[in-house]
Amino acid sequence: MLKMKETFHNIDDDTIARFLIARNNDISKATELLTANIQWRAANVPVTKASCITEIKKGKLYHYGYDKENHPLLVYTTTKHFNNDRDIDEVVRMATWWIEKLVKELPSDKTKYTLLIDRTGQTNENSDVELVRAVGKILQDNYPERLYRCIVYPSGLVFWSLWNIIKWFLDPVTQAKVQPMMYFSGVQEFINDEYIPKNMGGKSEFEFTDEFAEGLTDPEPVATDVPVSSITDAVASVSIDASTDPVPASETNDNATTSE
């Protein structure tokens, strides 16, 4: 932690810890990942609501409610996505916009969110391996240790065939957080009925409307005074054994399960 802090002296400890954990305390690899993240953010963030409003209004992705451990719940409804009627760049911006917004609004005692993927009624036209690959890479490279659990329901034979393709685009840590559920009771184990969409079997009264979309506001940007050029120069001089200065799990919040 201290070694990375010398390079990223204006980055908060929690962020450094998340990137270290994502690279198994390998300081060199974590430094490269965090450097790439800062460069990515400089080029892509903030994302404005206006830049992805078409996809936002489709209501395929939204935040409503919490899981039983009080992690914010992000819901993705696959039947509202069509692989032949989408701009993949805008969908990626929309996903980034929601993650940015969710991270800014996390409860003070939480650092992660839960993703609920609603596959009720999904057909082949709703499947999009290219999109999963694109969004998955952005999330694992730029938002490490933000996903607490990903619940997929229903997950029958069709899903498992697709999952055997998709999972190779994700790192092992992210793969372990994905929990396919064949039965509705599996979803209820982690989420109360009041936050589970009715079409899944839950009792949520939430409905995504144009009025809801119009009322959404852009998340506040994260300020940083770390010049990308100075970090790149610093990274070039980093040559530290990964076994030194590891970050213990106690230095990060919200690490309650082994699936994290």
The 8 nearest C-alpha neighbors of each residue, nearest first, counted from 0:
[[1, 3, 2, 246, 244, 4, 245, 16],
 [2, 0, 4, 3, 5, 244, 6, 245],
 [1, 3, 4, 5, 0, 244, 6, 26],
 [4, 2, 6, 5, 0, 1, 7, 30],
 [3, 5, 7, 8, 1, 6, 2, 0],
 [4, 6, 3, 8, 2, 7, 1, 0],
 [7, 5, 4, 3, 8, 233, 230, 2],
 [8, 6, 4, 10, 9, 5, 3, 230],
 [7, 9, 4, 5, 10, 6, 3, 11],
 [10, 8, 7, 225, 11, 224, 223, 4],
 [9, 11, 7, 8, 12, 14, 15, 4],
 [12, 10, 13, 14, 9, 15, 8, 7],
 [11, 13, 15, 14, 16, 10, 0, 4],
 [14, 12, 16, 15, 11, 17, 251, 250],
 [15, 13, 17, 16, 12, 11, 18, 10],
 [14, 16, 12, 18, 17, 13, 19, 11],
 [15, 17, 19, 13, 14, 18, 12, 20],
 [18, 16, 14, 20, 19, 15, 144, 143],
 [19, 17, 21, 15, 20, 16, 29, 143],
 [20, 18, 24, 16, 29, 22, 21, 17],
 [19, 21, 23, 17, 22, 18, 24, 16],
 [20, 22, 18, 19, 23, 143, 17, 144],
 [21, 23, 19, 20, 29, 24, 25, 28],
 [22, 24, 20, 25, 21, 19, 29, 26],
 [25, 23, 19, 245, 22, 20, 26, 241],
 [24, 26, 241, 28, 23, 22, 27, 29],
 [27, 25, 29, 241, 28, 24, 30, 19],
 [26, 28, 30, 29, 25, 31, 239, 238],
 [29, 27, 31, 30, 25, 26, 32, 22],
 [30, 28, 32, 26, 19, 31, 18, 27],
 [31, 29, 27, 33, 28, 32, 26, 34],
 [30, 32, 28, 34, 29, 33, 35, 27],
 [33, 31, 29, 35, 30, 34, 36, 28],
 [34, 32, 36, 30, 35, 31, 29, 37],
 [33, 35, 31, 37, 36, 32, 30, 38],
 [34, 36, 38, 32, 33, 37, 39, 31],
 [37, 35, 33, 39, 34, 38, 141, 40],
 [38, 36, 40, 34, 39, 35, 41, 33],
 [37, 39, 35, 41, 36, 40, 227, 34],
 [40, 38, 36, 42, 37, 41, 43, 35],
 [41, 39, 44, 43, 37, 42, 38, 36],
 [40, 42, 38, 39, 43, 44, 37, 227],
 [41, 43, 39, 40, 44, 38, 37, 45],
 [44, 42, 40, 41, 39, 45, 46, 92],
 [45, 43, 40, 46, 41, 42, 39, 220],
 [44, 46, 220, 47, 43, 40, 96, 218],
 [47, 45, 44, 96, 92, 43, 48, 50],
 [48, 46, 49, 50, 217, 45, 96, 51],
 [47, 49, 50, 51, 52, 217, 46, 96],
 [48, 50, 52, 47, 51, 53, 46, 217],
 [51, 49, 47, 48, 52, 46, 89, 92],
 [52, 50, 93, 89, 49, 53, 48, 54],
 [51, 53, 55, 49, 54, 48, 50, 56],
 [54, 52, 56, 51, 55, 57, 89, 50],
 [53, 55, 57, 56, 52, 51, 90, 93],
 [54, 56, 52, 57, 53, 58, 51, 93],
 [57, 55, 58, 54, 53, 212, 52, 209],
 [56, 58, 54, 55, 59, 79, 53, 60],
 [59, 57, 56, 60, 55, 207, 61, 79],
 [58, 60, 76, 79, 75, 57, 80, 77],
 [61, 59, 75, 58, 74, 76, 73, 55],
 [62, 60, 74, 73, 63, 58, 75, 59],
 [63, 61, 73, 72, 74, 64, 60, 71],
 [62, 64, 72, 61, 73, 65, 194, 74],
 [63, 65, 72, 194, 71, 62, 66, 73],
 [66, 64, 71, 72, 69, 70, 67, 63],
 [65, 67, 190, 69, 68, 70, 189, 72],
 [66, 68, 190, 69, 189, 191, 65, 70],
 [67, 69, 66, 70, 65, 189, 190, 71],
 [70, 68, 65, 66, 67, 71, 109, 106],
 [69, 71, 112, 65, 66, 68, 113, 72],
 [72, 70, 65, 112, 113, 64, 69, 73],
 [71, 73, 65, 113, 64, 62, 63, 114],
 [72, 74, 62, 114, 61, 115, 113, 63],
 [75, 73, 115, 61, 60, 114, 116, 62],
 [74, 76, 60, 116, 59, 117, 77, 115],
 [77, 75, 117, 59, 78, 79, 116, 60],
 [76, 78, 79, 80, 118, 125, 75, 117],
 [79, 77, 121, 80, 76, 125, 120, 118],
 [80, 78, 59, 77, 76, 81, 57, 58],
 [79, 81, 125, 78, 77, 59, 82, 76],
 [82, 80, 125, 84, 83, 124, 85, 79],
 [81, 83, 84, 127, 124, 125, 85, 126],
 [84, 82, 81, 85, 124, 125, 80, 86],
 [85, 83, 81, 82, 86, 80, 87, 124],
 [84, 86, 87, 83, 82, 81, 90, 80],
 [85, 87, 89, 88, 90, 84, 54, 91],
 [86, 88, 90, 89, 85, 91, 130, 129],
 [89, 87, 91, 90, 86, 92, 93, 85],
 [88, 90, 92, 91, 86, 51, 87, 93],
 [89, 91, 93, 87, 92, 88, 54, 94],
 [90, 92, 94, 88, 89, 93, 134, 87],
 [93, 91, 89, 95, 90, 94, 96, 51],
 [92, 94, 90, 96, 51, 91, 95, 89],
 [95, 93, 91, 97, 96, 92, 90, 98],
 [94, 96, 92, 98, 93, 97, 99, 91],
 [97, 95, 93, 99, 94, 98, 46, 92],
 [96, 98, 100, 94, 99, 95, 101, 93],
 [99, 97, 101, 95, 100, 96, 102, 94],
 [100, 98, 96, 102, 97, 101, 95, 103],
 [101, 99, 218, 97, 103, 98, 102, 96],
 [100, 102, 98, 104, 103, 99, 97, 105],
 [101, 103, 99, 105, 104, 100, 98, 110],
 [104, 102, 100, 101, 105, 99, 218, 219],
 [103, 105, 101, 102, 100, 106, 218, 71],
 [104, 106, 102, 103, 109, 101, 107, 110],
 [107, 105, 109, 108, 104, 110, 70, 71],
 [106, 108, 109, 105, 110, 104, 252, 103],
 [107, 109, 106, 110, 252, 253, 105, 69],
 [110, 108, 106, 107, 111, 253, 105, 70],
 [109, 111, 253, 145, 252, 105, 108, 112],
 [112, 110, 145, 147, 146, 109, 70, 113],
 [111, 113, 71, 70, 146, 147, 72, 145],
 [112, 114, 148, 72, 147, 149, 70, 146],
 [113, 115, 149, 73, 72, 74, 150, 148],
 [116, 114, 74, 150, 149, 73, 151, 75],
 [117, 115, 151, 75, 74, 150, 76, 118],
 [116, 118, 76, 152, 119, 75, 77, 115],
 [119, 117, 121, 77, 152, 153, 120, 116],
 [120, 118, 121, 117, 153, 199, 198, 152],
 [119, 121, 118, 122, 78, 77, 117, 153],
 [120, 122, 118, 78, 119, 125, 77, 123],
 [123, 121, 124, 125, 120, 126, 78, 118],
 [122, 124, 126, 125, 121, 127, 82, 81],
 [123, 125, 122, 81, 126, 82, 83, 127],
 [124, 126, 81, 123, 80, 122, 78, 82],
 [127, 125, 123, 124, 128, 82, 122, 81],
 [126, 128, 130, 129, 82, 131, 125, 124],
 [127, 129, 131, 130, 132, 126, 165, 164],
 [130, 128, 132, 127, 131, 133, 87, 134],
 [129, 131, 133, 132, 127, 128, 134, 87],
 [132, 130, 128, 134, 133, 129, 135, 127],
 [131, 133, 135, 129, 130, 134, 168, 128],
 [134, 132, 130, 136, 135, 131, 129, 137],
 [135, 133, 137, 131, 136, 132, 91, 130],
 [136, 134, 132, 138, 137, 133, 131, 139],
 [135, 137, 139, 133, 134, 138, 140, 132],
 [138, 136, 134, 140, 135, 141, 139, 133],
 [137, 139, 142, 135, 141, 136, 140, 134],
 [138, 140, 143, 136, 142, 137, 141, 135],
 [141, 139, 137, 138, 136, 142, 143, 32],
 [140, 142, 36, 138, 137, 139, 143, 39],
 [141, 143, 138, 139, 145, 140, 144, 137],
 [144, 142, 139, 145, 21, 141, 17, 18],
 [143, 145, 17, 146, 142, 21, 111, 259],
 [146, 144, 111, 143, 142, 147, 110, 112],
 [147, 145, 112, 111, 144, 148, 113, 149],
 [146, 148, 111, 113, 112, 259, 145, 176],
 [147, 149, 113, 176, 146, 114, 177, 150],
 [150, 148, 114, 177, 176, 115, 178, 113],
 [149, 151, 115, 178, 179, 116, 177, 114],
 [150, 152, 179, 116, 180, 178, 115, 153],
 [153, 151, 180, 154, 117, 118, 179, 116],
 [152, 154, 181, 118, 180, 155, 151, 119],
 [155, 153, 181, 158, 152, 180, 179, 151],
 [154, 156, 158, 157, 181, 153, 159, 180],
 [155, 157, 159, 158, 160, 154, 161, 181],
 [158, 156, 160, 159, 155, 161, 154, 162],
 [157, 159, 161, 154, 160, 156, 155, 162],
 [158, 160, 162, 156, 161, 157, 163, 155],
 [159, 161, 157, 158, 163, 162, 156, 164],
 [162, 160, 158, 159, 164, 163, 165, 157],
 [161, 163, 159, 165, 164, 160, 166, 158],
 [162, 164, 160, 161, 166, 165, 159, 167],
 [165, 163, 162, 161, 166, 167, 160, 168],
 [164, 166, 162, 167, 168, 163, 161, 128],
 [165, 167, 168, 169, 162, 164, 163, 174],
 [168, 166, 169, 165, 164, 163, 170, 174],
 [167, 169, 166, 165, 132, 170, 135, 136],
 [170, 168, 166, 167, 173, 174, 171, 135],
 [169, 171, 173, 172, 174, 168, 167, 139],
 [172, 170, 174, 173, 175, 169, 166, 167],
 [173, 171, 175, 174, 170, 176, 259, 258],
 [172, 174, 176, 175, 170, 171, 169, 177],
 [175, 173, 171, 176, 172, 177, 169, 170],
 [174, 176, 172, 173, 177, 258, 171, 178],
 [177, 175, 148, 258, 173, 174, 149, 178],
 [176, 178, 149, 174, 175, 150, 148, 179],
 [177, 179, 150, 149, 151, 176, 180, 148],
 [180, 178, 151, 154, 150, 152, 177, 181],
 [181, 179, 152, 182, 154, 185, 151, 153],
 [180, 182, 154, 153, 155, 152, 179, 183],
 [181, 183, 184, 180, 185, 153, 186, 152],
 [184, 182, 185, 186, 187, 181, 180, 152],
 [183, 185, 187, 186, 182, 188, 180, 181],
 [184, 186, 188, 183, 187, 182, 180, 189],
 [187, 185, 183, 188, 184, 189, 190, 180],
 [188, 186, 184, 190, 189, 185, 191, 183],
 [187, 189, 185, 186, 190, 184, 191, 67],
 [188, 190, 187, 67, 186, 66, 191, 185],
 [191, 189, 66, 187, 67, 188, 186, 192],
 [190, 192, 193, 194, 187, 67, 195, 66],
 [191, 193, 201, 195, 202, 194, 190, 187],
 [194, 192, 203, 202, 191, 195, 201, 204],
 [195, 193, 203, 192, 64, 191, 196, 202],
 [194, 196, 201, 192, 203, 193, 202, 197],
 [197, 195, 203, 201, 199, 198, 202, 194],
 [196, 198, 201, 200, 202, 199, 203, 195],
 [197, 199, 200, 196, 201, 119, 195, 117],
 [200, 198, 197, 196, 201, 119, 195, 117],
 [201, 199, 197, 198, 196, 202, 195, 183],
 [200, 202, 197, 195, 192, 196, 199, 203],
 [203, 201, 193, 197, 192, 195, 196, 204],
 [204, 202, 193, 194, 196, 195, 205, 197],
 [203, 205, 202, 206, 193, 197, 196, 194],
 [206, 204, 203, 207, 196, 63, 194, 197],
 [207, 205, 208, 204, 203, 211, 196, 58],
 [206, 208, 58, 211, 205, 209, 212, 61],
 [209, 207, 211, 210, 206, 212, 58, 56],
 [208, 210, 212, 211, 213, 56, 207, 214],
 [209, 211, 213, 208, 212, 214, 207, 215],
 [210, 212, 208, 214, 209, 213, 207, 215],
 [213, 211, 209, 214, 215, 210, 56, 208],
 [212, 214, 210, 211, 215, 209, 216, 56],
 [215, 213, 211, 212, 210, 216, 209, 208],
 [214, 216, 212, 213, 211, 217, 48, 210],
 [217, 215, 218, 214, 48, 213, 100, 212],
 [216, 218, 48, 47, 219, 215, 100, 96],
 [219, 217, 100, 220, 216, 99, 103, 96],
 [218, 220, 217, 221, 103, 100, 45, 99],
 [221, 219, 45, 222, 218, 44, 99, 217],
 [222, 220, 223, 219, 45, 103, 44, 218],
 [221, 223, 220, 224, 219, 225, 10, 9],
 [224, 222, 225, 221, 9, 10, 226, 37],
 [223, 225, 226, 222, 9, 10, 227, 8],
 [224, 226, 223, 227, 9, 230, 229, 7],
 [227, 225, 228, 229, 224, 230, 223, 231],
 [228, 226, 230, 229, 231, 225, 38, 37],
 [229, 227, 231, 226, 230, 232, 225, 233],
 [228, 230, 232, 226, 231, 227, 233, 225],
 [231, 229, 233, 227, 232, 228, 234, 226],
 [232, 230, 228, 234, 233, 229, 227, 235],
 [233, 231, 229, 235, 230, 234, 228, 236],
 [232, 234, 230, 235, 236, 231, 6, 229],
 [235, 233, 237, 231, 236, 232, 230, 30],
 [234, 236, 232, 233, 237, 231, 238, 230],
 [235, 237, 234, 233, 238, 232, 231, 239],
 [238, 236, 234, 235, 239, 233, 27, 30],
 [239, 237, 236, 27, 240, 235, 234, 26],
 [238, 240, 237, 241, 27, 26, 243, 2],
 [239, 241, 242, 243, 238, 26, 25, 27],
 [242, 240, 25, 26, 243, 239, 24, 27],
 [241, 243, 240, 245, 244, 25, 24, 26],
 [244, 242, 241, 245, 240, 239, 26, 24],
 [243, 245, 0, 246, 242, 1, 2, 241],
 [246, 244, 24, 243, 247, 242, 0, 241],
 [245, 247, 0, 24, 16, 248, 244, 250],
 [248, 246, 249, 250, 245, 251, 16, 20],
 [247, 249, 250, 251, 246, 254, 20, 252],
 [248, 250, 247, 251, 252, 246, 254, 253],
 [251, 249, 248, 247, 246, 252, 16, 13],
 [252, 250, 249, 248, 13, 16, 253, 254],
 [253, 251, 254, 110, 109, 250, 249, 108],
 [252, 254, 255, 109, 110, 251, 111, 108],
 [255, 253, 252, 256, 259, 251, 248, 257],
 [254, 256, 253, 257, 259, 252, 258, 147],
 [257, 255, 258, 254, 259, 253, 147, 148],
 [256, 258, 259, 255, 254, 175, 176, 147],
 [259, 257, 176, 256, 175, 148, 147, 172],
 [258, 257, 147, 256, 176, 254, 144, 172]]
